[in-house]
């Protein structure tokens, strides 16, 4: 097992970058420029020290790590927002947690979340009680509903909803 040592040190980059000691090293100036272009402001410089198996240390600017991981993983984290198709409500689960759960018999879910048929809504969200009533009505009267997914997924892979629509079938 290789050793891993993590040391985060914040060195502020100001308009007087010679105070931070990065004028002599062009790669840090490039990182500063890249972060400035991406964020639009001058931020602190963080670096992470890694140790290899021989005890040597390597300093990697945190901005490079964050930027690279954002470029690599952002397509995987993207989820879509939009309306589902109309479908019957299979299950409505009020929970003791801060949200209720809904299962719809749908074919496609625009959110891209892992559980395609399960949705959730926080009790504290504005309009959550009205959405609950509409979903309950759909379940009782065997009406079809559709939900608007926000693109957020919870840890169980359920899609967050922000609106509900019901039709007569």
C-alpha positions in Angstrom: 0.0 0.0 0.0 1.4 3.4 -1.0 1.6 6.2 1.4 -0.6 9.2 0.9 0.0 12.5 2.7 -2.4 15.4 2.1 -1.4 18.9 3.0 -3.5 21.8 1.8 -1.8 25.2 2.1 -3.5 28.4 1.0 -1.2 31.1 -0.3 -3.1 34.2 -1.4 -2.6 35.5 -4.9 -2.9 39.2 -5.0 -2.2 41.7 -7.7 1.3 41.7 -6.3 1.9 38.1 -7.2 5.6 38.5 -6.3 4.5 38.5 -2.7 3.3 34.9 -3.2 6.5 34.0 -5.0 5.0 32.8 -8.2 6.5 35.3 -10.7 9.5 33.1 -11.1 7.6 30.0 -12.0 5.5 30.3 -15.2 3.3 27.3 -14.5 1.8 28.9 -11.4 1.2 32.1 -13.4 -0.7 30.0 -16.0 -2.8 28.4 -13.2 -3.6 31.8 -11.8 -4.6 33.1 -15.2 -6.7 30.0 -15.9 -8.5 30.3 -12.6 -9.0 34.0 -13.1 -10.5 33.3 -16.6 -12.8 30.5 -15.2 -13.9 32.2 -12.0 -13.6 35.8 -13.0 -11.8 36.9 -9.8 -8.4 36.5 -8.1 -8.6 33.6 -5.7 -6.3 32.0 -3.1 -3.8 29.4 -4.4 -4.1 26.0 -2.8 -1.8 23.1 -3.5 -1.9 19.5 -2.4 1.3 17.6 -1.5 1.4 13.9 -2.4 4.0 11.4 -1.2 5.1 8.6 -3.4 6.2 5.1 -2.2 9.8 6.3 -2.1 9.0 9.2 0.3 9.3 11.9 -2.4 6.8 14.7 -2.4 5.1 16.3 -5.4 3.1 19.5 -5.2 0.0 19.7 -7.4 -1.9 22.9 -7.6 -5.5 22.3 -6.4 -6.9 24.4 -9.2 -5.5 22.0 -11.7 -6.9 19.0 -9.9 -10.4 20.6 -9.5 -10.4 21.8 -13.1 -9.3 18.4 -14.5 -11.8 16.5 -12.5 -14.6 18.9 -13.4 -13.9 18.4 -17.1 -13.7 14.6 -16.8 -16.7 14.0 -14.5 -19.1 16.8 -15.4 -20.8 14.9 -18.2 -21.4 12.0 -15.8 -23.0 14.3 -13.2 -25.3 16.2 -15.5 -28.9 15.4 -15.1 -31.8 16.8 -17.2 -34.8 18.7 -16.1 -38.2 18.3 -17.7 -41.6 16.7 -17.6 -42.1 12.9 -17.5 -44.9 11.3 -19.4 -48.3 10.8 -17.9 -48.5 7.6 -15.9 -50.4 6.0 -13.1 -49.2 6.5 -9.5 -47.9 3.1 -8.3 -47.0 4.1 -4.7 -46.9 7.2 -2.5 -44.7 7.0 0.6 -44.9 9.6 3.3 -41.7 9.2 5.4 -40.4 10.3 8.8 -37.5 11.9 6.9 -37.7 15.3 5.4 -39.3 14.1 2.1 -42.0 11.9 0.7 -41.4 9.4 -2.1 -43.5 8.7 -5.3 -43.3 5.8 -7.7 -44.7 6.3 -11.1 -45.1 3.7 -13.9 -43.2 5.7 -16.5 -41.0 4.5 -19.4 -38.6 7.4 -19.5 -37.2 9.9 -16.9 -35.4 13.0 -18.2 -33.4 13.4 -15.0 -31.0 10.6 -15.7 -31.1 9.5 -12.1 -30.4 5.9 -11.2 -34.0 4.9 -10.2 -36.1 5.9 -13.2 -39.5 5.3 -11.6 -38.9 6.8 -8.1 -39.2 10.5 -7.2 -39.0 12.6 -4.1 -40.1 16.0 -2.7 -39.0 17.8 0.4 -41.8 18.5 2.8 -40.4 22.0 3.4 -40.4 23.0 -0.3 -42.9 25.6 -1.4 -46.0 23.9 -2.8 -44.9 20.4 -1.5 -48.3 20.0 0.3 -50.2 20.8 -2.9 -48.2 18.4 -4.9 -48.7 15.7 -2.3 -52.5 16.2 -2.5 -52.5 16.0 -6.3 -50.4 12.8 -6.2 -52.7 11.3 -3.5 -55.8 12.3 -5.6 -54.2 10.6 -8.6 -53.6 7.4 -6.6 -57.1 7.3 -5.1 -59.0 8.0 -8.3 -56.6 6.1 -10.5 -55.8 9.2 -12.6 -52.6 9.6 -14.5 -50.0 12.2 -13.3 -46.8 13.6 -14.6 -44.0 15.3 -12.6 -41.5 17.9 -13.5 -38.0 16.7 -12.5 -35.4 19.3 -11.5 -32.3 17.3 -12.5 -31.3 16.7 -8.9 -30.9 13.1 -7.6 -30.8 12.0 -4.0 -28.5 9.3 -2.6 -31.0 6.6 -3.4 -31.0 7.7 -7.0 -34.5 9.2 -6.8 -35.3 12.3 -8.9 -36.4 15.6 -7.2 -39.7 17.0 -8.4 -40.9 20.6 -8.5 -44.4 20.3 -10.1 -47.2 17.8 -10.7 -49.9 17.7 -13.3 -52.9 15.4 -13.3 -55.2 14.4 -16.2 -58.4 12.5 -16.6 -58.0 9.0 -18.1 
